Amino acid sequence: MRISGPFAATFLIFGTLLSFAQAAPVHRQKVTRQRPIVVGYFPQWQLYADTPYSVKTLDQSGGARLLDQINYAQGFVKDGHCSVADPNADLNTVFTAANSVNGVADDPTSRFRGYFHQIQELKRKYPHLKLLISLEGRAADFAADAQPAVRRQFVRSCIDTFIRGHFAEGIDVPGFFDGFDIDWESPQQEDAENFHELLREFREQMNAVRPGLRLSIAVGPSPRMLGGVDFRSIIPYLDQVGVMNYDYAGPWMQRSGFIAPLFRDPTYPGGSIDRGMNDYIAAGVPAHMLLMGMPFYGYGWKVPEGDNHGLFQAGPGLRSEDYPYHRIRSMKGKYVLYRDRLSHAPWLYDGDTFFTFEDTASLSYKAAYAAKHRLGGVMIWELSGDTSDAELLHTVHRSLNRPPAWYTFPPDGSPAGGPQQTVRTRSAEAP
């Protein structure tokens, strides 16, 4: 889930929820979770990739056991109801013994197959793993479905489909999902009251079915992107706030930059993750409910002028697609790896083409930041961008739980000190 319109392919409970009866007030006390969590988005559309991404791939990489929660992207929001977004991917595709989590081929006569069945097998293997459905749709559809006249019925349809598990005629799998991730990008001033009431309605109906279900929202890098939303008033309904800390720069811009800078270079305009997290805390979101978004992909530009090793230089973006980390990791040619001293953010440049992305060094630094600042954890967009051995996911999990003691974190706005060239070079073909 991404902020930028052209690339919106389009980001736990942190404490024990108090059990309370259906008629009890929805507001409840939050208790800080002791350990930060790792949340990853599973990309439904990657079934159709040249090399399809499977649940077994996630498991065999060693990444599945490191996750606390999967947000399944996606469920549709449209015309006043929730629905399964892609029945072929979610329910119908037959997985063979070779690409099934449990090594058993799907029964072709069963109606419950596809990614949903594979994730069911993954949850059986890892009982601690929670699963949320990420509800995604156009902002106009969310705004229409949050209107008072239709709000209750809309939420009821979401509950019936994904919590009670009425996925399709003849397919009933209650208890499969453990809650919702609401990805409304983004409610504005005129939507603020309805957004509040929509979250209240979700919480009340969820509690009536099964207390302890999780409710998350995905939000932009700054609370200013949700104009008029009173975060203090909606926090009692939520378990987590996932901040989409990526797409600070991308190929829709005519200048190269960092996709997800932890700190800001004061000589160039733009935001930073550190600034955004502090702004959300100032707006009333407890730190232990915040999830820092981490991109497992990057972007590129053509930057024929070599000033500053291609960083913050004018040039057209490579707009055809984003680049998963595993593709950038394997790129060859005359690329040189550079790294920003302040944020540890990497980039590649060969004198003509520039790539911004995240790697093990930058993500380790970010995960340690999340741990030091007692954030709720991190959320990854999205899991298929990692390598076959889950290089990034292992790095994030390790640094989040055992942050290197030598890391220090300057305040946002400290001088970046300019780019630092490493001794490392790469050799393979350019994309």
C-alpha positions in Angstrom: 0.0 0.0 0.0 1.5 3.2 -1.1 0.8 6.9 -0.7 1.6 8.1 -4.2 -1.4 7.9 -6.5 0.4 6.6 -9.6 2.1 3.9 -7.6 -0.7 2.9 -5.3 -0.4 -0.8 -6.5 -1.5 -0.2 -5.9 2.3 -0.6 5.5 -1.0 -6.6 17.5 -1.9 -6.0 19.7 0.6 -4.0 21.7 -1.1 -5.0 24.8 -3.7 -7.2 26.2 -7.3 -6.1 25.3 -9.7 -6.1 28.2 -12.6 -8.5 27.5 -16.0 -6.8 27.8 -19.5 -7.6 27.0 -21.3 -6.6 23.8 -23.1 -3.7 25.5 -20.0 -2.4 27.3 -18.3 0.8 26.2 -15.9 0.4 23.2 -13.2 2.5 24.8 -10.6 0.4 26.6 -7.2 0.7 28.2 -4.1 -0.1 26.2 -1.3 -2.0 27.8 2.1 -1.6 26.2 3.4 -4.7 24.5 6.8 -5.9 25.8 8.3 -6.9 22.4 8.0 -4.9 19.2 6.4 -6.8 16.4 7.0 -7.5 12.7 4.1 -7.1 10.3 4.3 -8.0 6.6 1.9 -7.4 3.7 1.3 -10.4 1.6 0.7 -9.4 -2.1 -2.2 -11.1 -3.7 -1.3 -9.9 -7.2 2.1 -11.6 -7.1 0.3 -14.9 -8.1 0.5 -13.4 -11.6 4.2 -12.4 -11.6 6.6 -14.0 -14.0 7.8 -16.0 -11.0 4.7 -16.3 -8.8 5.1 -15.6 -5.1 3.6 -18.3 -2.9 3.0 -18.8 0.8 5.4 -21.7 0.6 8.1 -19.4 -0.7 7.6 -17.2 2.4 7.9 -20.2 4.6 10.9 -21.8 2.9 12.8 -18.5 3.1 12.6 -18.7 6.9 10.7 -15.5 6.9 7.3 -16.8 8.0 8.5 -17.8 11.5 9.8 -14.2 12.0 6.4 -12.6 11.4 4.0 -11.8 14.1 1.2 -10.7 11.7 0.4 -10.9 8.0 -1.8 -8.2 6.5 -3.3 -9.8 3.4 -3.5 -7.4 0.6 -6.3 -7.1 -0.3 -10.0 -7.1 0.3 -12.2 -4.7 -1.8 -14.4 -1.9 -0.5 -17.0 -0.8 -3.1 -20.7 0.0 -3.4 -21.4 -0.3 0.3 -20.0 -3.7 1.0 -16.7 -5.6 1.4 -15.8 -8.5 -0.9 -13.1 -10.9 -1.8 -10.9 -9.0 -4.2 -9.7 -11.8 -6.5 -11.5 -15.1 -6.1 -9.1 -16.8 -8.4 -6.0 -15.9 -6.3 -7.8 -16.1 -2.9 -10.0 -19.2 -3.3 -9.7 -21.0 -6.6 -6.1 -21.6 -7.6 -5.0 -25.2 -7.1 -1.6 -25.5 -5.5 0.3 -28.7 -6.1 2.2 -30.7 -3.5 5.4 -29.1 -4.7 4.2 -25.5 -4.0 1.9 -26.2 -1.0 2.9 -25.2 2.5 2.1 -28.7 4.0 3.4 -30.6 1.0 -0.1 -31.9 0.1 -1.8 -31.0 -3.1 -5.1 -29.1 -3.0 -8.2 -31.2 -3.5 -9.5 -29.9 -6.9 -13.0 -30.7 -5.7 -12.7 -28.5 -2.7 -14.1 -25.0 -3.0 -11.6 -23.6 -0.4 -8.2 -23.4 -2.2 -5.9 -20.6 -3.3 -3.9 -18.3 -1.2 -6.5 -18.4 1.6 -6.1 -22.2 2.1 -2.3 -21.9 1.9 -2.3 -19.2 4.6 -4.6 -21.4 6.7 -1.9 -24.1 6.5 0.8 -21.5 7.5 -1.2 -20.5 10.5 -1.5 -24.1 11.6 2.3 -24.4 11.4 2.8 -21.1 13.3 0.0 -20.8 15.8 1.3 -17.4 17.0 0.8 -15.8 13.6 -2.1 -13.4 13.2 -3.8 -12.5 10.0 -5.6 -9.3 9.1 -7.4 -8.5 5.9 -6.3 -5.2 4.4 -9.4 -3.4 3.1 -8.4 -1.2 0.2 -10.4 0.9 -2.3 -10.7 4.3 -3.7 -11.0 7.2 -1.2 -14.4 8.1 -2.7 -15.7 4.5 -2.0 -14.5 4.7 1.6 -16.1 8.1 2.0 -19.4 6.9 0.6 -19.4 3.7 2.7 -18.7 5.7 5.9 -21.9 7.8 5.5 -24.4 7.5 8.4 -27.1 5.9 6.3 -25.0 3.0 5.1 -22.2 2.7 7.6 -23.6 0.0 9.8 -24.6 -2.2 7.0 -21.3 -1.7 5.3 -19.4 -2.8 8.4 -21.7 -5.7 8.8 -20.8 -6.9 5.3 -17.1 -6.7 6.2 -17.7 -8.7 9.4 -19.8 -11.3 7.6 -17.3 -11.7 4.8 -14.0 -11.7 6.6 -14.6 -12.4 10.3 -17.5 -14.9 10.0 -15.7 -16.2 6.9 -18.6 -16.2 4.3 -16.1 -15.9 1.5 -18.4 -17.2 -1.2 -21.4 -19.4 -1.7 -20.6 -22.7 -0.1 -17.3 -21.4 1.4 -17.6 -20.7 5.1 -14.4 -20.5 7.2 -15.0 -18.7 10.4 -12.1 -17.5 12.5 -9.7 -17.4 9.6 -9.0 -13.6 9.8 -8.1 -12.0 13.1 -9.1 -8.5 12.3 -9.0 -5.6 9.8 -6.4 -3.2 8.4 -8.3 -0.1 7.1 -6.4 1.5 4.2 -8.4 4.6 3.4 -5.9 6.9 1.6 -6.8 9.4 3.0 -9.8 10.9 4.9 -9.9 14.7 4.7 -11.5 17.4 6.7 -15.0 16.7 5.4 -14.5 13.0 6.2 -13.1 13.3 9.7 -16.3 12.7 11.6 -17.4 9.8 9.4 -13.9 8.3 9.7 -14.2 8.4 13.5 -17.7 6.8 13.4 -16.6 4.2 10.9 -13.8 3.0 13.3 -16.2 3.1 16.2 -18.7 0.9 14.2 -15.9 -1.6 13.3 -14.8 -1.9 16.9 -18.3 -2.4 18.3 -19.3 -5.0 15.7 -15.9 -6.8 16.0 -16.3 -6.9 19.8 -19.8 -8.4 19.5 -18.4 -11.2 17.4 -15.1 -11.9 19.1 -13.4 -9.6 21.6 -9.7 -9.4 20.9 -10.0 -8.9 17.2 -7.4 -6.5 15.9 -8.1 -3.2 14.2 -5.4 -1.3 12.4 -5.3 1.7 10.1 -2.8 2.5 7.4 -1.8 6.2 7.3 0.4 8.5 5.4 3.9 9.6 6.5 2.5 12.7 8.2 -0.7 13.2 10.2 -1.2 16.3 8.1 -2.2 13.9 5.2 -5.4 13.1 7.2 -6.7 16.6 7.5 -9.1 17.1 10.4 -8.7 13.7 12.0 -8.5 13.8 15.8 -6.2 11.0 16.5 -6.7 11.1 20.3 -10.4 10.4 19.7 -9.9 7.4 17.5 -7.1 5.7 19.4 -9.4 3.9 21.8 -10.8 1.9 18.9 -7.5 0.9 17.4 -4.7 -1.6 18.2 -2.1 -0.2 15.8 -1.4 2.6 13.4 0.8 1.5 10.4 2.6 4.5 9.0 3.5 4.2 5.3 7.0 5.6 5.6 7.9 5.2 2.0 7.5 7.0 -1.4 9.1 10.2 0.0 10.6 10.3 -3.5 9.7 8.4 -6.6 9.8 8.5 -10.4 6.7 10.7 -10.6 9.2 13.4 -9.4 11.7 15.0 -11.8 14.6 14.7 -9.3 16.2 11.7 -7.6 16.0 11.3 -3.9 15.6 8.8 -1.1 12.6 6.5 -1.0 12.4 6.4 2.8 14.9 8.7 4.6 15.0 8.2 8.4 16.4 11.7 8.9 16.2 14.7 6.6 19.0 16.3 4.7 18.5 20.0 5.7 19.8 21.2 2.3 16.9 19.6 0.4 13.2 19.9 1.0 11.1 16.9 2.1 10.1 14.9 5.1 11.6 12.2 7.1 10.5 9.1 9.1 11.8 10.6 12.4 9.8 13.8 11.8 6.6 11.8 10.9 6.8 9.6 14.0 7.3 12.5 16.3 4.4 14.3 14.6 2.1 11.3 15.1 3.1 11.1 18.8 2.4 14.8 19.2 -1.0 14.3 17.5 -1.9 11.8 20.3 -0.9 8.4 18.9 1.0 6.4 21.6 4.5 5.3 20.4 3.7 1.7 21.3 0.9 1.7 18.7 3.0 3.0 15.9 4.4 0.7 13.2 7.2 2.1 11.1 6.7 1.3 7.4 9.6 -0.3 5.5 9.8 -0.6 1.7 11.2 -3.8 0.3 11.5 -2.1 -3.2 13.2 0.8 -4.8 12.9 3.3 -7.6 15.2 4.6 -10.4 15.9 7.7 -12.4 18.0 8.6 -15.4 20.5 11.1 -14.1 23.2 11.8 -16.8 24.8 14.6 -14.8 27.1 13.2 -12.1 26.9 15.9 -9.5 26.6 14.5 -5.9 26.9 11.0 -7.3 23.4 11.3 -8.8 21.7 12.1 -5.5 19.1 15.0 -5.5 19.7 15.6 -9.2 17.3 16.4 -12.0 16.3 13.6 -14.3 13.3 11.6 -15.5 12.1 8.7 -13.4 12.0 5.1 -14.6 8.3 5.0 -14.5 7.6 1.5 -15.9 7.7 -0.2 -12.5 9.2 -0.3 -9.1 12.2 -2.6 -8.4 11.9 -5.3 -5.8 15.0 -5.5 -3.5 16.0 -8.9 -4.8 16.2 -7.5 -8.3 18.3 -4.5 -7.2 20.5 -6.8 -5.1 21.4 -8.8 -8.1 22.0 -5.9 -10.5 25.4 -5.8 -12.2 27.4 -3.3 -14.2 29.5 -0.4 -13.1 27.2 0.6 -10.3 28.9 2.0 -7.2 27.1 1.8 -3.8 27.0 5.1 -1.9 25.5 5.6 1.6 24.2 8.7 3.4 26.0 9.3 6.7 22.9 10.5 8.5 20.2 7.9 7.6 22.5 5.1 6.4 20.3 5.1 3.3 22.0 3.5 0.3 21.9 4.3 -3.4 23.4 3.0 -6.6 24.8 5.1 -9.4 26.8 4.3 -12.5 27.1 7.8 -14.0 23.8 7.5 -15.8 21.2 5.6 -13.8 20.3 6.2 -10.1 18.5 3.8 -7.7 17.1 4.5 -4.3 16.2 1.5 -2.1 16.7 0.0 1.4 19.3 -2.7 2.2 20.4 -4.6 5.3 22.4 -1.7 6.7 19.7 0.9 6.4 16.9 -1.4 7.6 19.0 -2.6 10.6 19.4 1.1 11.6 15.7 1.8 11.2 14.7 -1.3 13.2 17.1 -0.3 16.0 15.5 3.2 15.9 12.0 1.6 16.3 13.3 -0.4 19.3 15.0 2.5 21.0 12.0 4.8 20.6 9.7 2.0 21.9 7.6 1.9 18.8 5.1 -0.9 18.4 7.2 -2.4 15.7 7.5 -2.3 11.9 5.4 -3.1 8.9 6.8 -4.2 5.5 5.5 -3.4 2.1 5.7 -6.0 0.8 7.0 -9.5 1.4 7.7 -10.6 -2.1 10.4 -8.0 -2.5 12.8 -9.9 -0.3 15.4 -12.4 -1.3 14.8 -16.2 -1.4 16.5 -16.5 2.0 14.6 -13.5 3.5 17.7 -11.4 3.9 15.8 -8.2 4.8 13.3 -9.9 7.0 16.0 -11.6 9.0 17.9 -8.3 9.4 14.8 -6.4 10.5 13.8 -9.1 13.1 17.3 -9.3 14.5 17.9 -5.6 14.9 14.4 -4.9 16.2 14.9 -7.5 19.0 18.7 -7.0 19.5 19.6 -3.5 18.4 23.3 -3.0 17.9 24.6 -1.0 20.9 26.8 1.2 18.8 24.0 2.8 16.8 23.3 6.5 17.7 20.4 8.6 16.4 20.9 12.3 15.7 17.9 14.6 15.9 16.0 15.3 12.6 17.6 18.2 10.9 21.2 17.5 11.9 23.6 18.1 9.0 23.9 15.1 6.8 27.6 15.7 6.1 27.3 14.8 2.4 27.3 11.4 0.7 29.9 8.8 1.6 31.2 6.5 -1.1 31.9 3.0 0.0 34.7 0.7 -1.2 32.1 -1.7 -2.5 31.3 -1.9 -6.2 29.0 -4.1 -8.2 29.4 -5.7 -11.5 26.3 -7.0 -13.6 23.9 -5.7 -16.2 21.8 -2.6 -15.7 18.1 -3.2 -15.7 
